[in-house]
Amino acid sequence: MEKKEIVTGRNPVFEYLKELSQSHGAQLHISSSAHGKIIDDIVALAKKKNIKILYEDKSFFSSLGSASSHQGVALFTATKKLTDESSMLSSIAQEKGVIVFLDQITDPHNLGSIIRSAEALGCSCVAITKDNSAPINETVIKTSAGATAHIRIITITNAAQFLEDLKSYGFWIIGTSDHGKTYLNQLKDIKPACIIIGNEGKGMRRLTEEKCDFVVSIPLKGKISSLNASVAAGIVIYKLLNE
């Protein structure tokens, strides 16, 4: 049986529907009590793409285990295949693009938020580690507001080798850390680049950090000495893409 991905929430479902080129056996489940313009838009788009629409009662959505966040909409579709990195690094390098590499981000809310920022700000790709990372699940999709449908996501089994491969294509490797010796505003015109965001508690692993051309920190003026991983990622991505 083909594995299904479940997308819930009105905006994430609408974004996924826009991305689907054809139905691929997808099914749209709508609460019989749901209404509003975005519901009408979702239904119209699903019909345009020949996606089966089923109207459900409260018990169906409760069975999904996300009763507080589904907003009366759920899309079941084939699991999104992750992109093979070997076929795309050269083109990203030629475009002077930016890749975000998440070195063992374990909180699905952080993962979803970073993917959302990466897509919204114009990154080319998000790379995640195969081990000790949150999977691309319903929580990640929901938190990303549907961004997982629009940005390439790859899974890395060997971080050190991946970073070496990036260097061979001309990428600058930029790590982030509270103890970074380079301030973010010192980086000028260094694309293509890979931004590394480390684990929420431990930061980047030692072998990962050793591959970096720069380890940057964000100048902070308050009494709190660090930022949440997703907030830091958004700041670094914005700064790098606007230089």
C-alpha positions as a printed Julia matrix, in Angstrom:
243×3 Matrix{Float64}:
   0.0    0.0     0.0
   1.36   3.46   -0.93
   2.31   5.54    2.08
   0.21   8.65    2.54
   1.21  12.07    3.81
  -1.37  14.0     5.83
  -1.5   17.77    5.55
  -3.87  19.63    7.86
  -4.83  23.27    8.29
  -6.43  25.59    5.75
  -3.34  27.47    4.55
  -1.02  24.41    4.41
  -3.64  22.41    2.49
  -4.23  25.28    0.07
  -0.47  25.6    -0.57
  -0.13  21.86   -1.17
  -3.05  21.86   -3.57
  -1.45  24.65   -5.58
   1.73  22.59   -5.84
   0.08  19.35   -7.01
   0.22  19.01  -10.78
  -2.33  16.18  -10.73
  -4.33  14.25   -8.17
  -1.96  11.26   -7.65
  -4.76   9.57   -5.7
  -5.05  12.48   -3.25
  -8.17  12.86   -1.13
  -9.43  16.07    0.44
 -11.42  15.75    3.66
 -13.54  18.75    4.68
 -15.56  19.2     7.86
 -19.25  19.46    7.05
 -19.36  22.57    9.25
 -16.35  24.34    7.69
 -17.07  27.47    5.71
 -15.47  30.7     4.5
 -13.67  32.01    1.44
 -10.56  29.9     1.86
 -12.69  26.76    2.19
 -14.43  27.72   -1.06
 -11.03  28.29   -2.7
  -9.73  24.93   -1.46
 -12.76  23.08   -2.76
 -12.61  24.86   -6.12
  -8.92  24.08   -6.54
  -9.43  20.43   -5.56
 -12.21  20.08   -8.13
 -10.03  21.69  -10.8
  -7.34  19.07  -10.13
  -9.82  16.16  -10.01
  -9.13  15.44   -6.35
 -11.76  13.45   -4.53
 -13.57  15.51   -1.87
 -15.13  13.89    1.19
 -17.2   15.73    3.76
 -16.61  14.47    7.3
 -18.0   14.86   10.82
 -16.03  15.73   13.97
 -15.14  12.12   14.73
 -13.05  11.82   11.56
 -10.84  14.77   12.46
 -10.55  13.67   16.07
  -9.17  10.36   14.83
  -6.26  12.19   13.16
  -4.9   13.16   16.57
  -4.71  16.85   15.67
  -8.18  18.03   16.57
  -6.95  21.45   17.73
  -5.07  22.32   14.54
  -6.81  20.76   11.55
  -9.22  23.69   11.03
 -11.68  21.31    9.43
  -9.42  20.4     6.49
  -7.14  17.44    5.81
  -5.4   16.42    2.59
  -4.17  12.87    2.12
  -1.57  12.59   -0.64
   1.35  10.41   -1.66
   4.47  11.0     0.42
   6.65  13.68   -1.12
   9.85  12.17   -2.45
  12.99  13.81   -1.19
  15.3   15.2    -3.83
  18.67  13.55   -4.63
  21.3   16.17   -3.84
  23.76  15.0    -6.48
  21.49  16.22   -9.3
  21.05  19.78   -8.07
  24.18  21.16   -6.39
  25.75  22.37   -9.63
  22.66  24.32  -10.69
  22.3   25.95   -7.25
  25.97  26.94   -7.36
  25.56  28.48  -10.83
  22.54  30.44   -9.56
  24.56  31.62   -6.54
  21.89  30.15   -4.35
  21.76  29.4    -0.63
  21.29  26.03    1.05
  20.28  25.7     4.7
  21.76  22.66    6.41
  20.11  21.68    9.7
  22.6   19.74   11.79
  20.36  17.55   13.94
  17.41  19.86   14.6
  15.12  17.69   16.73
  12.12  19.93   17.47
   9.51  19.61   14.67
   8.26  23.13   15.37
  11.76  24.54   14.9
  12.21  22.48   11.75
   8.92  23.67   10.29
   9.64  27.3    11.17
  13.1   27.19    9.59
  11.75  25.59    6.41
   9.1   28.33    6.29
  11.73  31.07    6.61
  14.04  29.39    4.11
  11.32  29.15    1.47
   9.87  32.61    2.1
  13.26  34.32    1.96
  14.38  32.58   -1.24
  16.68  29.71   -0.29
  17.19  27.0    -2.89
  17.15  23.96   -0.64
  16.96  22.67    2.93
  19.16  19.74    3.96
  18.47  17.7     7.09
  20.46  14.92    8.73
  19.11  11.39    8.48
  19.9   10.6    12.13
  18.88  12.55   15.23
  16.61  14.93   13.34
  12.89  15.54   13.41
  11.18  13.85   10.44
   9.11  15.76    7.9
   5.79  14.94    9.57
   2.39  16.55   10.0
   3.65  18.95   12.69
   6.51  20.13   10.48
   4.21  20.61    7.5
   1.71  22.53    9.6
   4.35  24.75   11.22
   5.91  25.47    7.83
   2.54  26.83    6.62
   2.84  24.63    3.54
   6.42  25.67    2.68
   7.47  22.0     2.52
   5.51  21.8    -0.73
   7.58  24.54   -2.38
  11.22  24.03   -1.4
  13.57  21.15   -2.16
  14.35  19.02    0.89
  17.18  16.52    0.97
  18.32  14.05    3.63
  22.03  13.79    4.41
  23.62  10.62    5.77
  27.18  11.96    6.08
  27.41  15.66    7.0
  31.17  15.98    6.55
  31.09  14.46    3.07
  28.1   16.6     2.08
  29.94  19.77    3.08
  33.04  18.67    1.17
  30.86  18.07   -1.89
  29.43  21.57   -1.53
  32.93  23.04   -1.39
  33.82  21.27   -4.61
  30.97  23.18   -6.29
  32.21  26.51   -4.93
  29.94  26.9    -1.9
  31.05  28.9     1.13
  30.25  27.03    4.35
  28.89  29.31    7.07
  28.3   27.9    10.52
  26.36  29.63   13.28
  27.31  29.64   16.94
  27.19  31.82   20.04
  31.0   31.64   20.11
  31.44  32.52   16.43
  34.42  34.78   15.73
  32.81  36.52   12.76
  29.85  38.83   13.16
  27.04  38.32   10.72
  27.29  41.86    9.33
  30.91  41.2     8.27
  29.89  38.74    5.54
  29.79  40.3     2.1
  28.96  38.7    -1.26
  29.81  35.09   -0.45
  27.28  33.14   -2.46
  26.71  30.33   -3.27
  26.61  29.47    0.38
  25.48  26.85    2.84
  24.21  28.1     6.21
  24.48  25.56    9.04
  22.05  25.7    11.95
  23.06  23.4    14.79
  21.07  21.38   17.3
  18.87  23.4    19.66
  20.87  22.46   22.74
  24.31  21.37   21.57
  24.8   23.5    18.48
  26.88  22.26   15.56
  28.82  19.05   15.94
  32.61  19.35   16.09
  33.22  17.68   12.72
  30.6   19.9    11.14
  32.14  23.05   12.56
  35.59  22.03   11.3
  34.27  22.17    7.73
  33.14  25.79    8.06
  34.82  28.67    6.24
  33.23  31.06    8.74
  31.48  30.57   12.07
  29.25  33.58   12.62
  27.46  34.96   15.63
  24.61  37.45   15.82
  25.44  40.55   17.88
  23.0   40.69   20.82
  22.41  43.75   22.99
  20.07  42.37   25.65
  20.66  40.27   28.73
  19.64  37.01   27.0
  22.77  35.48   25.5
  21.24  33.29   22.78
  18.35  33.0    20.32
  15.99  30.19   19.45
  17.33  28.13   16.52
  14.5   29.11   14.19
  14.79  32.81   15.02
  18.56  32.77   14.51
  18.11  30.93   11.21
  15.68  33.56    9.94
  18.07  36.4    10.77
  21.09  34.73    9.16
  19.18  33.7     6.03
  17.74  37.19    5.56
  21.09  38.88    6.02
  22.93  36.58    3.65
  20.33  36.73    0.9
  20.18  40.51    1.02
  23.89  41.2     0.72
